[in-house]
Amino acid sequence: MKIITKRIDEMERATYNPRVDLMPGDEEFQYLEESMRRFGQVLPVVWNQRTNRVVGGHQRLNVAIAMGYTEV
């Protein structure tokens, strides 16, 4: 496994992701945002280099975008 930094706008979201996207104002969004502000990005967003799709961390990615991140 190799950890790299990737621009958010270059990644595709997996259309088959079963979870509903969190939005600012959602309780879970607020908890995740507070956690990311306090501890940083503890778990990385998992991205498939071959397909260019996010396969794990869609919710963290939503929060990162709202916080102004351009890379993860």
N, C-alpha and C positions, 0 to 999 in steps of 0.2 A: 504494500500500500504506500502510495506517495501522497503527501499533503501539498497542495498547491493553492494559490490564490487565483480566483476566477472572477471576472466581471459579471455582475448579476444580469445585466442586459444582454449578455451573450449566451445565457443558459435558457433552455426550453423547459417549461414545466411539464411534468407527466400528466397527460390528460386523463389517465386512468386512476389518478390519486383519489381514493374514496373519501377523504376528509373534506369537510366544508372549510373554505378559507376563513381564517380569523380576520376580523376587521377591527380597526381602532374603535374603542368603546366596548367591545366584547370583554367580559370578565377574564376569560382565558388569555386574551391578547394582552391585557394589562399585566397579568401575572408574568407572562413570558417576557414582556418588555422590561419589567422591573428586574427580573432575573438577569436579563442580558445587560442591563445597565450596571447592575451590581457585580456580576461575575464575568462579564464578557461572553464571548461565544464559546462556551465550554465544549459543546458538541458541534462538529463541522457539518455543513450541508454536504450530503453525499450526491455526487454528480457522476454520471456515466460518460466517460470521455468519448467512447465510440459513438453513442447515440446523441450526445450533447443534452441529455435530459437529467433533470433533478430526480433522484430516486428516493431521497430521504431528506427531511428538513424543510418541507414546504412551509410549515407554520413559522419556523425560525426565519425563513427567507422573507415572508410577509412582514414580520416585525422588523427585520434588518432594513428593509426598504423604507418602512415608515420612520425609522430612526435615522435615515439619511445615508446608510451604507451604500457604496457603489460596488464593493467587492466583498466576497466571503471566502 
